[in-house]
């Protein structure tokens, strides 16, 4: 939850599904993983890619339901 407040640009779209989605992408692309190369690979092809796709699907679903 801390990444919601720490991510760059967190002041835009506060308390929206867009902010939550951006927190997932920021964490996946910049925080999770041991090296820059492993983060990039996972973000593009691995588990972090799947996590980001699921976060986008959920954000759109929740936004449409609101």
VMD Tcl script that draws the C-alpha trace (Angstrom):
set ca {
  {0.00 0.00 0.00}
  {2.94 2.33 0.59}
  {3.74 2.31 -3.12}
  {0.44 4.12 -3.77}
  {1.87 7.15 -1.98}
  {5.49 6.78 -3.12}
  {5.11 6.18 -6.84}
  {6.04 9.05 -9.16}
  {2.98 11.00 -10.24}
  {0.87 9.73 -7.35}
  {-0.79 13.13 -7.11}
  {-2.56 12.53 -10.43}
  {-5.75 10.50 -10.29}
  {-5.68 10.12 -6.51}
  {-8.01 7.45 -5.15}
  {-8.82 6.05 -8.58}
  {-8.36 2.65 -10.19}
  {-5.84 4.33 -12.49}
  {-3.67 5.17 -9.48}
  {-3.90 1.58 -8.26}
  {-2.95 0.24 -11.69}
  {0.02 2.61 -11.87}
  {1.16 1.42 -8.43}
  {1.21 -2.17 -9.69}
  {3.19 -1.24 -12.81}
  {5.64 0.90 -10.82}
  {6.23 -1.85 -8.29}
  {6.59 -4.51 -11.00}
  {8.91 -2.47 -13.21}
  {11.06 -0.74 -10.60}
  {10.95 -2.53 -7.26}
  {10.48 -6.31 -7.66}
  {13.53 -8.29 -8.74}
  {17.21 -8.52 -7.92}
  {18.68 -6.82 -10.99}
  {17.57 -4.39 -13.67}
  {17.77 -7.16 -16.27}
  {15.62 -9.57 -14.26}
  {13.04 -6.83 -13.63}
  {12.87 -5.97 -17.32}
  {12.56 -9.59 -18.42}
  {9.84 -10.30 -15.88}
  {7.99 -7.08 -16.74}
  {8.00 -7.88 -20.45}
  {7.73 -11.68 -20.53}
  {7.33 -13.15 -17.07}
  {5.17 -13.08 -13.99}
  {5.20 -9.29 -13.70}
  {3.74 -9.02 -17.20}
  {0.88 -11.25 -16.11}
  {0.43 -9.24 -12.91}
  {0.24 -5.96 -14.83}
  {-2.23 -7.37 -17.37}
  {-4.47 -8.64 -14.57}
  {-4.25 -5.27 -12.78}
  {-5.32 -3.48 -15.96}
  {-8.25 -5.86 -16.49}
  {-9.43 -5.35 -12.92}
  {-8.99 -1.56 -13.03}
  {-11.10 -1.34 -16.20}
  {-13.71 -3.72 -14.80}
  {-14.02 -1.79 -11.53}
  {-14.06 1.60 -13.26}
  {-16.84 0.48 -15.61}
  {-18.88 -0.84 -12.67}
  {-18.57 2.45 -10.76}
}
mol new
graphics top color blue
foreach p $ca { graphics top sphere $p radius 0.5 }
foreach p [lrange $ca 0 end-1] q [lrange $ca 1 end] { graphics top cylinder $p $q radius 0.2 }
display resetview
